[in-house]
Amino acid sequence: MSQPPPPQPLLPSAPPSGGGRRADRRRRSSAPRGAIAGGLAAVVLLAAGGIWLATRDGGGDGAKDAPEARLLHKVPMPKGLSKDDPVSVAGMWTTDRNFVKGDVRKIVGYPLAGGSAQWEIPLGGEVCWASPRLTEDDRTAIVFKGPGKDATCTRVGLLDLKQHKLLWQREAKDEYGSAESFDEVTIGGGTVAASAHVGDGGAAWTLDGRPLWRPNGDSDCQDIGYAGGDKLVAVTECGDADTPPLNVRTLDPRTGEAKSTYRLPAGTGYAHVVSTDPLVVGTLPDDDEDDSGAAVSGFLAIDDSAAQGRLRSRFGTPGKTYESDCDLSQVEGCRGIVVSPSADALFMATAQNTEAATFNEVVAFDLKTGRPAARIPGVPDANLRLLGLDEDGTVLAYQQTQLSGEGGGVWRIDPRTHRRTQLLRNSADDRDVEAAFEAGGRYQYAAGHLYMGESLVSAPDPEDTAEHPLAAVFGRG
């Protein structure tokens, strides 16, 4: 067999340098790119002992045994929407009993296989932000508006998706006595922490709604946002410079005090915490010259076991080479980037390449060294987008619909062996409904089903005859 082409080089991150005030650019976002025609037979390149090996089986391609899936249910788009005033319907979760979706001023629970709504939680106001995290007893946090046309995102609430209740809602007052507006909320170490990117806003509560702490307004450091999980991590900026230095702090969830601090390289303009344990931060220089629109150009793996954090590894992921779906205005808002604690590795999809054998690949980076451990092939005629980890620690990926007319599907990637196996293969009959979510929808795989949903909705264009549900469920039934 002929030798495969050498792997695409992994470029170092851009050199650090100064720039303008980052607050002016926090609203820029990175959107996933659309599909481009092309693709040949699959070839996988795996790093083994420094030698790049090629295999024709796609590293364990189980596509022939994948269950055939079909469209099981469509959640209709809400009525009464405005074309010029989009409404946030953020939030999508699965429990052992329900598929749960954010809707207009409410949260709605459906059977796992789809069907009529079984329950709903009225909110009275629009959902501004919904944490994707669920506690072991199916609780999650949201930021939402109060009633009224001019209401802002001042309310933090804890949802119980098992009891179908809004357990509590809280507001926090700023120094002038007005309700603080929040941008993000997370749950970390049993603490609900909400942040506001402008000013020094922020607040934390226990899971039963008792106030815990606020960021210190007298300090020269400002909490930009928080990331949760087993730990609670804050990104802070300190000082009055044009571009204040950024720090990443692992906090005591009950007090808000820093247990470990790591100062990010000079010139870092934006930071996204993609994992708190192990601690991994995606960064972008303040004067980023990458015109791809990506919000991440590299990653740092940090050891936060001591008061002074220590760099484990650093590696570049230029936006023209890799796909990232992050919003500069969010600390915990990245999608398509998966960290496997068991393998101590970060997985990220490459940008599509029409000259390659497949539209894109998934690269596994060793967090100890920052070097690529493997390149896992995609599929011809479609892109792979990473979803997250399954309960057993398996990396999950969504295969978009194919230009040939076939439906998409779901793949699993073993984080250690890097072998991939197809879990679902969607019917071509439902391709149009599935493709409607690929521009900006959210995806989740659980209980043998693929769930797709919108986060921002508006009235459809009268000339658009395509069907656009709020959410859809695919599976075997």
C-alpha positions as a Markdown table, in Angstrom:
| # | Residue | x | y | z |
|---|---|---|---|---|
| 1 | Met | 0.0 | 0.0 | 0.0 |
| 2 | Ser | 1.4 | 3.5 | -0.8 |
| 3 | Gln | 2.4 | 5.8 | 1.9 |
| 4 | Pro | -0.2 | 8.2 | 3.2 |
| 5 | Pro | 0.4 | 12.0 | 2.9 |
| 6 | Pro | 2.0 | 13.6 | 6.0 |
| 7 | Pro | -0.4 | 14.9 | 8.6 |
| 8 | Gln | -1.5 | 18.5 | 8.5 |
| 9 | Pro | 0.9 | 20.5 | 10.7 |
| 10 | Leu | -0.3 | 21.6 | 14.1 |
| 11 | Leu | 0.6 | 25.3 | 14.3 |
| 12 | Pro | 1.8 | 27.0 | 17.5 |
| 13 | Ser | -0.5 | 29.6 | 19.1 |
| 14 | Ala | -0.1 | 33.2 | 18.1 |
| 15 | Pro | 2.6 | 35.1 | 20.0 |
| 16 | Pro | 1.2 | 37.2 | 22.9 |
| 17 | Ser | 1.0 | 40.9 | 22.4 |
| 18 | Gly | -1.0 | 43.9 | 23.7 |
| 19 | Gly | -4.2 | 45.4 | 22.3 |
| 20 | Gly | -7.4 | 47.3 | 22.8 |
| 21 | Arg | -9.8 | 46.9 | 25.7 |
| 22 | Arg | -11.3 | 43.5 | 25.5 |
| 23 | Ala | -14.8 | 44.6 | 26.7 |
| 24 | Asp | -15.3 | 46.2 | 23.3 |
| 25 | Arg | -15.1 | 42.9 | 21.6 |
| 26 | Arg | -16.9 | 40.5 | 24.0 |
| 27 | Arg | -19.9 | 40.1 | 21.8 |
| 28 | Arg | -18.1 | 38.6 | 18.8 |
| 29 | Ser | -18.9 | 34.9 | 18.3 |
| 30 | Ser | -17.7 | 32.0 | 16.2 |
| 31 | Ala | -20.3 | 30.1 | 14.1 |
| 32 | Pro | -19.8 | 26.7 | 12.7 |
| 33 | Arg | -19.0 | 26.6 | 9.0 |
| 34 | Gly | -21.3 | 25.1 | 6.5 |
| 35 | Ala | -20.6 | 21.9 | 4.5 |
| 36 | Ile | -18.6 | 22.1 | 1.3 |
| 37 | Ala | -18.8 | 19.4 | -1.4 |
| 38 | Gly | -16.0 | 16.9 | -1.7 |
| 39 | Gly | -14.6 | 13.8 | 0.0 |
| 40 | Leu | -13.0 | 10.6 | -1.0 |
| 41 | Ala | -12.4 | 7.2 | 0.7 |
| 42 | Ala | -11.6 | 7.4 | 4.4 |
| 43 | Val | -8.0 | 7.2 | 5.6 |
| 44 | Val | -7.1 | 7.6 | 9.2 |
| 45 | Leu | -3.7 | 8.8 | 10.5 |
| 46 | Leu | -2.8 | 7.6 | 13.9 |
| 47 | Ala | 0.3 | 8.6 | 15.9 |
| 48 | Ala | 2.0 | 5.5 | 17.3 |
| 49 | Gly | 5.6 | 5.8 | 18.6 |
| 50 | Gly | 6.1 | 8.9 | 16.4 |
| 51 | Ile | 5.2 | 7.0 | 13.2 |
| 52 | Trp | 2.1 | 7.9 | 11.3 |
| 53 | Leu | 0.2 | 4.8 | 10.3 |
| 54 | Ala | -2.7 | 4.5 | 7.9 |
| 55 | Thr | -5.6 | 2.1 | 8.1 |
| 56 | Arg | -8.5 | 1.5 | 5.8 |
| 57 | Asp | -11.0 | 0.5 | 8.5 |
| 58 | Gly | -11.4 | 4.0 | 9.8 |
| 59 | Gly | -9.9 | 3.0 | 13.2 |
| 60 | Gly | -12.8 | 0.7 | 13.9 |
| 61 | Asp | -15.5 | 1.8 | 11.6 |
| 62 | Gly | -18.8 | 0.2 | 12.8 |
| 63 | Ala | -21.0 | 1.9 | 10.3 |
| 64 | Lys | -22.3 | -1.3 | 8.9 |
| 65 | Asp | -23.7 | -2.3 | 12.2 |
| 66 | Ala | -25.2 | 1.1 | 13.1 |
| 67 | Pro | -28.9 | 1.0 | 14.0 |
| 68 | Glu | -31.2 | 2.7 | 11.5 |
| 69 | Ala | -32.9 | 5.7 | 13.1 |
| 70 | Arg | -35.8 | 7.8 | 12.0 |
| 71 | Leu | -37.6 | 11.0 | 13.0 |
| 72 | Leu | -39.7 | 10.1 | 16.1 |
| 73 | His | -41.1 | 13.5 | 17.1 |
| 74 | Lys | -41.1 | 17.2 | 16.2 |
| 75 | Val | -41.7 | 19.9 | 18.7 |
| 76 | Pro | -43.6 | 22.6 | 16.8 |
| 77 | Met | -42.2 | 26.1 | 16.6 |
| 78 | Pro | -43.9 | 28.5 | 19.0 |
| 79 | Lys | -46.6 | 30.7 | 17.6 |
| 80 | Gly | -46.8 | 34.5 | 17.8 |
| 81 | Leu | -43.1 | 35.1 | 17.1 |
| 82 | Ser | -41.7 | 38.3 | 15.5 |
| 83 | Lys | -39.4 | 38.2 | 12.5 |
| 84 | Asp | -37.4 | 41.2 | 13.8 |
| 85 | Asp | -37.3 | 40.4 | 17.5 |
| 86 | Pro | -35.7 | 36.9 | 18.1 |
| 87 | Val | -36.6 | 35.1 | 21.4 |
| 88 | Ser | -34.1 | 33.0 | 23.4 |
| 89 | Val | -35.3 | 29.5 | 24.0 |
| 90 | Ala | -32.1 | 28.3 | 25.5 |
| 91 | Gly | -31.8 | 25.1 | 27.4 |
| 92 | Met | -31.8 | 21.4 | 26.4 |
| 93 | Trp | -31.3 | 18.5 | 28.8 |
| 94 | Thr | -32.1 | 14.8 | 29.2 |
| 95 | Thr | -32.9 | 12.9 | 32.4 |
| 96 | Asp | -33.7 | 9.2 | 32.8 |
| 97 | Arg | -37.4 | 10.1 | 32.1 |
| 98 | Asn | -37.6 | 13.2 | 30.0 |
| 99 | Phe | -36.2 | 15.2 | 27.1 |
| 100 | Val | -36.4 | 18.8 | 28.4 |
| 101 | Lys | -36.4 | 21.9 | 26.2 |
| 102 | Gly | -36.4 | 25.6 | 26.8 |
| 103 | Asp | -39.4 | 27.3 | 25.2 |
| 104 | Val | -40.9 | 30.8 | 25.2 |
| 105 | Arg | -40.9 | 31.8 | 28.9 |
| 106 | Lys | -41.1 | 28.2 | 30.0 |
| 107 | Ile | -39.3 | 24.9 | 30.3 |
| 108 | Val | -41.1 | 21.9 | 28.9 |
| 109 | Gly | -40.6 | 18.1 | 29.5 |
| 110 | Tyr | -41.3 | 15.4 | 26.8 |
| 111 | Pro | -41.0 | 11.6 | 26.8 |
| 112 | Leu | -37.5 | 10.5 | 25.9 |
| 113 | Ala | -38.8 | 9.1 | 22.6 |
| 114 | Gly | -40.8 | 12.2 | 21.9 |
| 115 | Gly | -44.5 | 12.9 | 22.1 |
| 116 | Ser | -46.9 | 15.3 | 23.8 |
| 117 | Ala | -45.5 | 17.5 | 26.5 |
| 118 | Gln | -45.8 | 15.8 | 30.0 |
| 119 | Trp | -45.1 | 18.9 | 32.1 |
| 120 | Glu | -43.9 | 22.5 | 31.9 |
| 121 | Ile | -42.3 | 25.0 | 34.3 |
| 122 | Pro | -43.6 | 28.6 | 33.7 |
| 123 | Leu | -41.0 | 31.3 | 34.1 |
| 124 | Gly | -42.8 | 34.5 | 33.3 |
| 125 | Gly | -39.8 | 35.8 | 31.3 |
| 126 | Glu | -37.4 | 34.8 | 28.6 |
| 127 | Val | -34.6 | 32.4 | 29.2 |
| 128 | Cys | -31.3 | 34.3 | 28.8 |
| 129 | Trp | -28.8 | 31.5 | 29.6 |
| 130 | Ala | -29.1 | 27.8 | 30.6 |
| 131 | Ser | -26.4 | 25.8 | 32.1 |
| 132 | Pro | -25.9 | 22.5 | 30.3 |
| 133 | Arg | -24.8 | 20.9 | 33.6 |
| 134 | Leu | -27.1 | 18.6 | 35.6 |
| 135 | Thr | -26.5 | 17.6 | 39.2 |
| 136 | Glu | -26.9 | 13.9 | 40.1 |
| 137 | Asp | -30.5 | 14.6 | 41.2 |
| 138 | Asp | -31.3 | 16.4 | 37.9 |
| 139 | Arg | -31.0 | 20.1 | 39.0 |
| 140 | Thr | -29.7 | 22.8 | 36.7 |
| 141 | Ala | -29.4 | 26.6 | 36.7 |
| 142 | Ile | -30.7 | 29.3 | 34.4 |
| 143 | Val | -30.7 | 33.1 | 34.0 |
| 144 | Phe | -34.0 | 34.5 | 32.9 |
| 145 | Lys | -35.9 | 37.8 | 32.7 |
| 146 | Gly | -38.8 | 39.0 | 34.8 |
| 147 | Pro | -42.1 | 39.8 | 33.2 |
| 148 | Gly | -42.5 | 42.9 | 31.1 |
| 149 | Lys | -41.2 | 44.1 | 27.7 |
| 150 | Asp | -38.3 | 46.0 | 29.2 |
| 151 | Ala | -37.2 | 43.3 | 31.6 |
| 152 | Thr | -33.5 | 42.3 | 31.7 |
| 153 | Cys | -31.6 | 39.2 | 32.7 |
| 154 | Thr | -31.7 | 39.7 | 36.4 |
| 155 | Arg | -33.1 | 36.4 | 37.8 |
| 156 | Val | -31.1 | 33.3 | 38.6 |
| 157 | Gly | -33.1 | 30.2 | 39.1 |
| 158 | Leu | -32.6 | 26.6 | 40.0 |
| 159 | Leu | -34.7 | 24.0 | 38.1 |
| 160 | Asp | -35.5 | 20.6 | 39.4 |
| 161 | Leu | -36.2 | 18.5 | 36.3 |
| 162 | Lys | -37.1 | 15.5 | 38.3 |
| 163 | Gln | -39.8 | 17.3 | 40.3 |
| 164 | His | -40.7 | 19.6 | 37.4 |
| 165 | Lys | -40.3 | 22.8 | 39.5 |
| 166 | Leu | -38.5 | 26.1 | 39.7 |
| 167 | Leu | -37.1 | 25.5 | 43.2 |
| 168 | Trp | -36.1 | 29.1 | 43.7 |
| 169 | Gln | -35.3 | 32.4 | 41.9 |
| 170 | Arg | -32.9 | 35.1 | 43.2 |
| 171 | Glu | -31.7 | 38.5 | 42.3 |
| 172 | Ala | -28.6 | 40.4 | 43.5 |
| 173 | Lys | -28.5 | 44.2 | 44.0 |
| 174 | Asp | -25.6 | 46.3 | 42.6 |
| 175 | Glu | -24.1 | 49.2 | 44.5 |
| 176 | Tyr | -26.9 | 51.5 | 43.5 |
| 177 | Gly | -29.6 | 49.2 | 44.7 |
| 178 | Ser | -30.7 | 48.0 | 41.2 |
| 179 | Ala | -31.0 | 44.4 | 40.3 |
| 180 | Glu | -27.8 | 43.0 | 38.7 |
| 181 | Ser | -28.0 | 41.7 | 35.1 |
| 182 | Phe | -26.3 | 38.4 | 34.6 |
| 183 | Asp | -24.8 | 36.8 | 31.5 |
| 184 | Glu | -23.9 | 33.3 | 32.6 |
| 185 | Val | -24.6 | 30.8 | 35.4 |
| 186 | Thr | -23.1 | 27.5 | 36.3 |
| 187 | Ile | -23.0 | 24.9 | 39.1 |
| 188 | Gly | -19.6 | 24.0 | 40.5 |
| 189 | Gly | -18.8 | 22.1 | 43.7 |
| 190 | Gly | -22.4 | 22.4 | 44.9 |
| 191 | Thr | -22.5 | 26.2 | 44.4 |
| 192 | Val | -24.6 | 28.1 | 41.9 |
| 193 | Ala | -22.4 | 31.0 | 40.6 |
| 194 | Ala | -23.7 | 33.7 | 38.2 |
| 195 | Ser | -21.6 | 36.4 | 36.5 |
| 196 | Ala | -21.9 | 39.7 | 34.7 |
| 197 | His | -19.2 | 40.5 | 32.2 |
| 198 | Val | -19.6 | 44.3 | 32.5 |
| 199 | Gly | -18.7 | 45.8 | 35.9 |
| 200 | Asp | -17.9 | 43.7 | 38.9 |
| 201 | Gly | -21.2 | 41.8 | 39.1 |
| 202 | Gly | -21.6 | 38.3 | 40.3 |
| 203 | Ala | -23.1 | 36.2 | 43.0 |
| 204 | Ala | -23.2 | 32.7 | 44.4 |
| 205 | Trp | -25.8 | 30.7 | 46.2 |
| 206 | Thr | -26.1 | 27.2 | 47.8 |
| 207 | Leu | -28.3 | 24.7 | 46.0 |
| 208 | Asp | -31.1 | 25.5 | 48.5 |
| 209 | Gly | -30.9 | 29.2 | 47.5 |
| 210 | Arg | -29.0 | 30.7 | 50.5 |
| 211 | Pro | -26.6 | 33.5 | 49.4 |
| 212 | Leu | -22.9 | 32.7 | 49.8 |
| 213 | Trp | -20.7 | 35.4 | 48.5 |
| 214 | Arg | -20.2 | 38.3 | 46.0 |
| 215 | Pro | -17.0 | 39.3 | 44.2 |
| 216 | Asn | -15.0 | 41.8 | 46.2 |
| 217 | Gly | -15.9 | 45.2 | 44.7 |
| 218 | Asp | -13.0 | 46.9 | 46.5 |
| 219 | Ser | -10.4 | 44.6 | 44.7 |
| 220 | Asp | -8.7 | 45.6 | 41.5 |
| 221 | Cys | -9.6 | 42.2 | 40.1 |
| 222 | Gln | -13.0 | 41.6 | 38.4 |
| 223 | Asp | -14.6 | 38.2 | 37.9 |
| 224 | Ile | -15.5 | 37.8 | 34.3 |
| 225 | Gly | -17.2 | 34.5 | 34.6 |
| 226 | Tyr | -17.3 | 31.0 | 36.2 |
| 227 | Ala | -17.1 | 27.4 | 35.1 |
| 228 | Gly | -18.5 | 24.5 | 37.0 |
| 229 | Gly | -18.4 | 20.8 | 37.5 |
| 230 | Asp | -16.8 | 19.0 | 40.4 |
| 231 | Lys | -14.8 | 22.3 | 40.9 |
| 232 | Leu | -15.6 | 26.0 | 40.6 |
| 233 | Val | -13.2 | 28.0 | 38.5 |
| 234 | Ala | -13.2 | 31.8 | 37.8 |
| 235 | Val | -11.6 | 33.9 | 35.1 |
| 236 | Thr | -10.6 | 37.3 | 36.4 |
| 237 | Glu | -9.0 | 40.4 | 35.0 |
| 238 | Cys | -6.9 | 42.6 | 37.3 |
| 239 | Gly | -5.7 | 46.2 | 37.0 |
| 240 | Asp | -6.7 | 49.2 | 35.0 |
| 241 | Ala | -4.5 | 48.7 | 31.9 |
| 242 | Asp | -6.0 | 48.8 | 28.4 |
| 243 | Thr | -5.8 | 45.0 | 28.4 |
| 244 | Pro | -5.8 | 43.9 | 32.1 |
| 245 | Pro | -4.0 | 40.6 | 32.7 |
| 246 | Leu | -6.2 | 37.5 | 33.0 |
| 247 | Asn | -6.0 | 35.0 | 35.8 |
| 248 | Val | -7.6 | 31.6 | 36.2 |
| 249 | Arg | -8.6 | 30.8 | 39.7 |
| 250 | Thr | -9.8 | 27.6 | 41.2 |
| 251 | Leu | -12.2 | 28.7 | 44.0 |
| 252 | Asp | -13.5 | 27.4 | 47.3 |
| 253 | Pro | -17.1 | 27.1 | 46.2 |
| 254 | Arg | -18.4 | 28.1 | 49.7 |
| 255 | Thr | -16.3 | 31.2 | 50.2 |
| 256 | Gly | -15.3 | 32.3 | 46.8 |
| 257 | Glu | -11.6 | 32.5 | 47.9 |
| 258 | Ala | -8.9 | 31.4 | 45.5 |
| 259 | Lys | -7.4 | 28.0 | 46.3 |
| 260 | Ser | -5.1 | 28.2 | 43.2 |
| 261 | Thr | -4.2 | 31.0 | 40.8 |
| 262 | Tyr | -2.6 | 30.8 | 37.4 |
| 263 | Arg | -1.8 | 34.0 | 35.4 |
| 264 | Leu | -2.4 | 33.6 | 31.7 |
| 265 | Pro | 0.3 | 34.7 | 29.2 |
| 266 | Ala | 0.6 | 38.5 | 28.6 |
| 267 | Gly | -1.6 | 39.7 | 25.8 |
| 268 | Thr | -4.3 | 37.0 | 26.3 |
| 269 | Gly | -7.6 | 38.8 | 25.5 |
| 270 | Tyr | -10.1 | 36.1 | 26.0 |
| 271 | Ala | -10.3 | 32.8 | 28.0 |
| 272 | His | -12.8 | 30.0 | 28.0 |
| 273 | Val | -12.7 | 27.2 | 30.6 |
| 274 | Val | -13.5 | 24.1 | 28.7 |
| 275 | Ser | -12.8 | 21.7 | 31.6 |
| 276 | Thr | -12.4 | 22.3 | 35.4 |
| 277 | Asp | -11.0 | 18.8 | 36.2 |
| 278 | Pro | -8.5 | 18.5 | 34.6 |
| 279 | Leu | -8.3 | 22.3 | 34.2 |
| 280 | Val | -8.1 | 23.3 | 30.6 |
| 281 | Val | -8.4 | 26.8 | 29.2 |
| 282 | Gly | -8.9 | 28.0 | 25.7 |
| 283 | Thr | -7.4 | 31.4 | 24.8 |
| 284 | Leu | -7.3 | 34.0 | 22.1 |
| 285 | Pro | -4.8 | 36.9 | 21.9 |
| 286 | Asp | -6.4 | 40.4 | 22.3 |
| 287 | Asp | -5.1 | 41.5 | 18.9 |
| 288 | Asp | -5.8 | 38.2 | 17.2 |
| 289 | Glu | -5.0 | 38.4 | 13.5 |
| 290 | Asp | -6.7 | 35.2 | 12.6 |
| 291 | Asp | -9.5 | 36.2 | 10.3 |
| 292 | Ser | -11.4 | 32.9 | 10.6 |
| 293 | Gly | -13.7 | 34.4 | 13.3 |
| 294 | Ala | -12.7 | 31.7 | 15.8 |
| 295 | Ala | -12.8 | 32.6 | 19.5 |
| 296 | Val | -10.0 | 30.1 | 20.5 |
| 297 | Ser | -6.6 | 29.8 | 19.0 |
| 298 | Gly | -4.9 | 27.6 | 21.6 |
| 299 | Phe | -5.2 | 25.8 | 24.9 |
| 300 | Leu | -3.4 | 25.6 | 28.2 |
| 301 | Ala | -3.6 | 22.6 | 30.5 |
| 302 | Ile | -3.0 | 23.8 | 34.1 |
| 303 | Asp | -2.1 | 21.9 | 37.3 |
| 304 | Asp | -4.2 | 23.7 | 40.0 |
| 305 | Ser | -3.2 | 21.4 | 42.9 |
| 306 | Ala | -1.1 | 24.1 | 44.6 |
| 307 | Ala | -1.8 | 27.8 | 45.5 |
| 308 | Gln | 0.3 | 28.8 | 42.5 |
| 309 | Gly | -0.9 | 27.0 | 39.4 |
| 310 | Arg | 1.6 | 25.3 | 37.1 |
| 311 | Leu | 1.5 | 25.0 | 33.3 |
| 312 | Arg | 1.3 | 21.3 | 32.2 |
| 313 | Ser | 1.2 | 21.9 | 28.4 |
| 314 | Arg | 0.3 | 24.5 | 25.8 |
| 315 | Phe | -0.7 | 24.0 | 22.2 |
| 316 | Gly | -2.1 | 25.9 | 19.3 |
| 317 | Thr | -5.4 | 25.3 | 17.4 |
| 318 | Pro | -5.6 | 28.1 | 14.8 |
| 319 | Gly | -9.2 | 28.9 | 13.7 |
| 320 | Lys | -8.3 | 28.2 | 10.0 |
| 321 | Thr | -7.3 | 24.7 | 11.0 |
| 322 | Tyr | -9.7 | 23.7 | 13.7 |
| 323 | Glu | -13.4 | 24.2 | 14.4 |
| 324 | Ser | -14.5 | 25.9 | 17.6 |
| 325 | Asp | -18.0 | 27.1 | 18.5 |
| 326 | Cys | -17.4 | 29.7 | 21.2 |
| 327 | Asp | -18.8 | 33.1 | 22.1 |
| 328 | Leu | -16.2 | 35.7 | 23.2 |
| 329 | Ser | -18.8 | 36.9 | 25.7 |
| 330 | Gln | -18.9 | 33.6 | 27.6 |
| 331 | Val | -16.4 | 31.8 | 29.8 |
| 332 | Glu | -18.2 | 28.4 | 29.8 |
| 333 | Gly | -19.9 | 28.7 | 26.4 |
| 334 | Cys | -17.7 | 26.6 | 24.2 |
| 335 | Arg | -19.1 | 23.7 | 22.2 |
| 336 | Gly | -17.4 | 21.2 | 20.0 |
| 337 | Ile | -14.4 | 20.8 | 22.4 |
| 338 | Val | -14.3 | 17.7 | 24.6 |
| 339 | Val | -11.9 | 16.9 | 27.4 |
| 340 | Ser | -11.6 | 13.3 | 28.5 |
| 341 | Pro | -10.4 | 13.0 | 32.2 |
| 342 | Ser | -9.8 | 9.2 | 31.8 |
| 343 | Ala | -7.5 | 9.7 | 28.8 |
| 344 | Asp | -6.2 | 13.1 | 30.0 |
| 345 | Ala | -6.8 | 14.3 | 26.4 |
| 346 | Leu | -8.6 | 17.1 | 24.5 |
| 347 | Phe | -10.5 | 16.3 | 21.4 |
| 348 | Met | -11.3 | 18.8 | 18.7 |
| 349 | Ala | -12.5 | 18.6 | 15.1 |
| 350 | Thr | -10.5 | 20.1 | 12.3 |
| 351 | Ala | -12.0 | 22.5 | 9.8 |
| 352 | Gln | -13.3 | 20.9 | 6.7 |
| 353 | Asn | -10.8 | 20.3 | 3.9 |
| 354 | Thr | -12.1 | 19.5 | 0.4 |
| 355 | Glu | -8.7 | 18.1 | -0.7 |
| 356 | Ala | -8.6 | 15.5 | 2.1 |
| 357 | Ala | -10.1 | 12.0 | 2.1 |
| 358 | Thr | -12.8 | 13.1 | 4.4 |
| 359 | Phe | -14.4 | 16.5 | 5.1 |
| 360 | Asn | -12.7 | 16.8 | 8.5 |
| 361 | Glu | -11.0 | 14.8 | 11.3 |
| 362 | Val | -11.0 | 14.7 | 15.0 |
| 363 | Val | -7.6 | 15.3 | 16.7 |
| 364 | Ala | -6.8 | 14.0 | 20.2 |
| 365 | Phe | -4.2 | 16.1 | 22.1 |
| 366 | Asp | -2.3 | 14.7 | 25.0 |
| 367 | Leu | -2.7 | 17.1 | 27.8 |
| 368 | Lys | 0.6 | 16.0 | 29.4 |
| 369 | Thr | 2.6 | 17.1 | 26.4 |
| 370 | Gly | 0.3 | 19.2 | 24.3 |
| 371 | Arg | 1.1 | 17.0 | 21.3 |
| 372 | Pro | -1.4 | 15.3 | 19.1 |
| 373 | Ala | -1.9 | 11.7 | 20.1 |
| 374 | Ala | -4.1 | 10.6 | 17.2 |
| 375 | Arg | -6.1 | 11.8 | 14.2 |
| 376 | Ile | -9.4 | 10.1 | 13.9 |
| 377 | Pro | -11.0 | 10.2 | 10.5 |
| 378 | Gly | -14.3 | 11.7 | 9.7 |
| 379 | Val | -16.6 | 10.4 | 6.9 |
| 380 | Pro | -16.8 | 11.3 | 3.2 |
| 381 | Asp | -19.4 | 14.0 | 2.3 |
| 382 | Ala | -20.1 | 15.2 | 5.8 |
| 383 | Asn | -18.6 | 16.9 | 8.8 |
| 384 | Leu | -18.2 | 15.6 | 12.3 |
| 385 | Arg | -19.1 | 17.8 | 15.3 |
| 386 | Leu | -18.2 | 16.8 | 18.8 |
| 387 | Leu | -21.0 | 16.6 | 21.3 |
| 388 | Gly | -19.4 | 15.7 | 24.6 |
| 389 | Leu | -18.8 | 12.6 | 26.8 |
| 390 | Asp | -21.3 | 9.8 | 27.4 |
| 391 | Glu | -21.8 | 8.5 | 30.9 |
| 392 | Asp | -19.1 | 5.9 | 30.4 |
| 393 | Gly | -16.6 | 8.6 | 29.3 |
| 394 | Thr | -16.9 | 7.8 | 25.5 |
| 395 | Val | -16.5 | 10.8 | 23.2 |
| 396 | Leu | -19.6 | 11.4 | 21.1 |
| 397 | Ala | -19.8 | 13.1 | 17.7 |
| 398 | Tyr | -22.6 | 14.1 | 15.5 |
| 399 | Gln | -22.2 | 13.5 | 11.8 |
| 400 | Gln | -24.0 | 16.1 | 9.8 |
| 401 | Thr | -26.3 | 15.3 | 6.9 |
| 402 | Gln | -24.5 | 14.3 | 3.7 |
| 403 | Leu | -24.6 | 16.3 | 0.5 |
| 404 | Ser | -25.4 | 13.1 | -1.3 |
| 405 | Gly | -28.9 | 13.2 | 0.3 |
| 406 | Glu | -28.3 | 10.8 | 3.2 |
| 407 | Gly | -29.2 | 11.6 | 6.8 |
| 408 | Gly | -26.7 | 12.3 | 9.6 |
| 409 | Gly | -25.9 | 10.1 | 12.5 |
| 410 | Val | -24.0 | 9.7 | 15.8 |
| 411 | Trp | -20.6 | 8.2 | 16.4 |
| 412 | Arg | -18.7 | 7.1 | 19.5 |
| 413 | Ile | -14.9 | 7.5 | 19.8 |
| 414 | Asp | -13.0 | 5.5 | 22.4 |
| 415 | Pro | -10.8 | 8.1 | 24.2 |
| 416 | Arg | -8.0 | 5.6 | 24.7 |
| 417 | Thr | -7.9 | 3.4 | 21.5 |
| 418 | His | -9.4 | 6.1 | 19.3 |
| 419 | Arg | -11.5 | 3.5 | 17.5 |
| 420 | Arg | -14.8 | 4.9 | 16.3 |
| 421 | Thr | -18.2 | 3.2 | 16.0 |
| 422 | Gln | -21.4 | 4.5 | 14.5 |
| 423 | Leu | -24.3 | 4.4 | 17.0 |
| 424 | Leu | -27.1 | 5.8 | 14.9 |
| 425 | Arg | -27.7 | 6.3 | 11.2 |
| 426 | Asn | -30.6 | 8.6 | 10.4 |
| 427 | Ser | -32.9 | 8.0 | 7.5 |
| 428 | Ala | -32.6 | 10.0 | 4.3 |
| 429 | Asp | -36.4 | 10.5 | 4.4 |
| 430 | Asp | -35.9 | 12.9 | 7.4 |
| 431 | Arg | -32.9 | 14.8 | 6.0 |
| 432 | Asp | -34.6 | 18.1 | 5.5 |
| 433 | Val | -35.8 | 18.3 | 9.1 |
| 434 | Glu | -32.4 | 17.3 | 10.4 |
| 435 | Ala | -30.5 | 19.7 | 8.2 |
| 436 | Ala | -32.7 | 22.6 | 9.5 |
| 437 | Phe | -30.8 | 22.5 | 12.8 |
| 438 | Glu | -27.3 | 22.4 | 11.4 |
| 439 | Ala | -26.8 | 26.2 | 11.1 |
| 440 | Gly | -27.1 | 27.0 | 14.7 |
| 441 | Gly | -28.9 | 24.2 | 16.6 |
| 442 | Arg | -27.8 | 22.3 | 19.6 |
| 443 | Tyr | -27.4 | 18.5 | 19.7 |
| 444 | Gln | -27.4 | 15.9 | 22.4 |
| 445 | Tyr | -27.2 | 12.1 | 22.4 |
| 446 | Ala | -28.7 | 10.1 | 25.3 |
| 447 | Ala | -30.7 | 7.0 | 25.9 |
| 448 | Gly | -30.2 | 5.9 | 22.3 |
| 449 | His | -31.7 | 9.0 | 20.9 |
| 450 | Leu | -30.4 | 12.1 | 19.1 |
| 451 | Tyr | -32.0 | 15.3 | 20.3 |
| 452 | Met | -31.8 | 18.5 | 18.3 |
| 453 | Gly | -33.1 | 21.9 | 19.3 |
| 454 | Glu | -32.9 | 25.7 | 18.6 |
| 455 | Ser | -31.7 | 28.3 | 21.1 |
| 456 | Leu | -32.9 | 31.4 | 19.3 |
| 457 | Val | -36.2 | 31.6 | 17.4 |
| 458 | Ser | -38.1 | 34.2 | 15.3 |
| 459 | Ala | -41.0 | 34.1 | 12.9 |
| 460 | Pro | -40.1 | 32.3 | 9.6 |
| 461 | Asp | -39.7 | 34.2 | 6.4 |
| 462 | Pro | -43.0 | 33.9 | 4.5 |
| 463 | Glu | -41.1 | 32.8 | 1.4 |
| 464 | Asp | -39.3 | 30.0 | 3.3 |
| 465 | Thr | -41.3 | 26.8 | 2.7 |
| 466 | Ala | -38.9 | 24.6 | 4.7 |
| 467 | Glu | -40.1 | 23.1 | 8.0 |
| 468 | His | -38.3 | 24.5 | 11.1 |
| 469 | Pro | -39.4 | 22.8 | 14.3 |
| 470 | Leu | -38.3 | 24.0 | 17.7 |
| 471 | Ala | -36.8 | 20.6 | 18.5 |
| 472 | Ala | -36.7 | 17.1 | 17.0 |
| 473 | Val | -36.0 | 13.5 | 18.3 |
| 474 | Phe | -34.3 | 10.8 | 16.2 |
| 475 | Gly | -34.0 | 7.2 | 17.2 |
| 476 | Arg | -35.2 | 3.7 | 16.8 |
| 477 | Gly | -38.4 | 4.3 | 18.7 |
